[in-house]
Amino acid sequence: KIYHTALIAGGWILMTAYAMLRVFDLWHYLYVLSLPLFAVHLAGVWRHSGKALDAQLPLLVFSSFLFAFLAGFGFVVYLL
């Protein structure tokens, strides 16, 4: 659980650092809209154990996809 949380937090920290290194624009922070999904996922991971964690995987997949899509979209829109 600690490793899983560290991986997700590390990804968020690195993405935020990358966005901060760019010229400031709100589009670069569009990925933040996926933060509540990750919070719900991590809360479920810390509450459950064993086979009950299997139910958390679809939420993690959707959260990760949304994170990547919003981050990419935010950076591409800025270029236009």
MODELLER restraints for C-alpha pairs under 7 A, 6 or more apart:
rsr = mdl.restraints
at = mdl.atoms
rsr.add(forms.Gaussian(group=physical.xy_distance, feature=features.Distance(at['CA:1:A'], at['CA:45:A']), mean=6.91, stdev=0.5))
rsr.add(forms.Gaussian(group=physical.xy_distance, feature=features.Distance(at['CA:1:A'], at['CA:46:A']), mean=6.69, stdev=0.5))
rsr.add(forms.Gaussian(group=physical.xy_distance, feature=features.Distance(at['CA:5:A'], at['CA:42:A']), mean=6.90, stdev=0.5))
rsr.add(forms.Gaussian(group=physical.xy_distance, feature=features.Distance(at['CA:19:A'], at['CA:28:A']), mean=5.83, stdev=0.5))
rsr.add(forms.Gaussian(group=physical.xy_distance, feature=features.Distance(at['CA:19:A'], at['CA:29:A']), mean=6.91, stdev=0.5))
rsr.add(forms.Gaussian(group=physical.xy_distance, feature=features.Distance(at['CA:27:A'], at['CA:74:A']), mean=4.59, stdev=0.5))
rsr.add(forms.Gaussian(group=physical.xy_distance, feature=features.Distance(at['CA:27:A'], at['CA:75:A']), mean=6.54, stdev=0.5))
rsr.add(forms.Gaussian(group=physical.xy_distance, feature=features.Distance(at['CA:27:A'], at['CA:78:A']), mean=6.25, stdev=0.5))
rsr.add(forms.Gaussian(group=physical.xy_distance, feature=features.Distance(at['CA:28:A'], at['CA:71:A']), mean=6.87, stdev=0.5))
rsr.add(forms.Gaussian(group=physical.xy_distance, feature=features.Distance(at['CA:28:A'], at['CA:74:A']), mean=5.11, stdev=0.5))
rsr.add(forms.Gaussian(group=physical.xy_distance, feature=features.Distance(at['CA:28:A'], at['CA:75:A']), mean=5.51, stdev=0.5))
rsr.add(forms.Gaussian(group=physical.xy_distance, feature=features.Distance(at['CA:30:A'], at['CA:70:A']), mean=5.72, stdev=0.5))
rsr.add(forms.Gaussian(group=physical.xy_distance, feature=features.Distance(at['CA:30:A'], at['CA:71:A']), mean=6.14, stdev=0.5))
rsr.add(forms.Gaussian(group=physical.xy_distance, feature=features.Distance(at['CA:30:A'], at['CA:74:A']), mean=5.60, stdev=0.5))
rsr.add(forms.Gaussian(group=physical.xy_distance, feature=features.Distance(at['CA:31:A'], at['CA:67:A']), mean=5.27, stdev=0.5))
rsr.add(forms.Gaussian(group=physical.xy_distance, feature=features.Distance(at['CA:31:A'], at['CA:70:A']), mean=4.78, stdev=0.5))
rsr.add(forms.Gaussian(group=physical.xy_distance, feature=features.Distance(at['CA:31:A'], at['CA:71:A']), mean=4.80, stdev=0.5))
rsr.add(forms.Gaussian(group=physical.xy_distance, feature=features.Distance(at['CA:34:A'], at['CA:63:A']), mean=6.30, stdev=0.5))
rsr.add(forms.Gaussian(group=physical.xy_distance, feature=features.Distance(at['CA:34:A'], at['CA:66:A']), mean=6.41, stdev=0.5))
rsr.add(forms.Gaussian(group=physical.xy_distance, feature=features.Distance(at['CA:34:A'], at['CA:67:A']), mean=5.69, stdev=0.5))
rsr.add(forms.Gaussian(group=physical.xy_distance, feature=features.Distance(at['CA:37:A'], at['CA:63:A']), mean=5.86, stdev=0.5))
rsr.add(forms.Gaussian(group=physical.xy_distance, feature=features.Distance(at['CA:38:A'], at['CA:63:A']), mean=6.28, stdev=0.5))
rsr.add(forms.Gaussian(group=physical.xy_distance, feature=features.Distance(at['CA:41:A'], at['CA:56:A']), mean=6.31, stdev=0.5))
rsr.add(forms.Gaussian(group=physical.xy_distance, feature=features.Distance(at['CA:41:A'], at['CA:59:A']), mean=6.43, stdev=0.5))
rsr.add(forms.Gaussian(group=physical.xy_distance, feature=features.Distance(at['CA:41:A'], at['CA:60:A']), mean=6.47, stdev=0.5))
rsr.add(forms.Gaussian(group=physical.xy_distance, feature=features.Distance(at['CA:44:A'], at['CA:56:A']), mean=6.82, stdev=0.5))
rsr.add(forms.Gaussian(group=physical.xy_distance, feature=features.Distance(at['CA:45:A'], at['CA:53:A']), mean=6.33, stdev=0.5))
rsr.add(forms.Gaussian(group=physical.xy_distance, feature=features.Distance(at['CA:45:A'], at['CA:56:A']), mean=6.97, stdev=0.5))
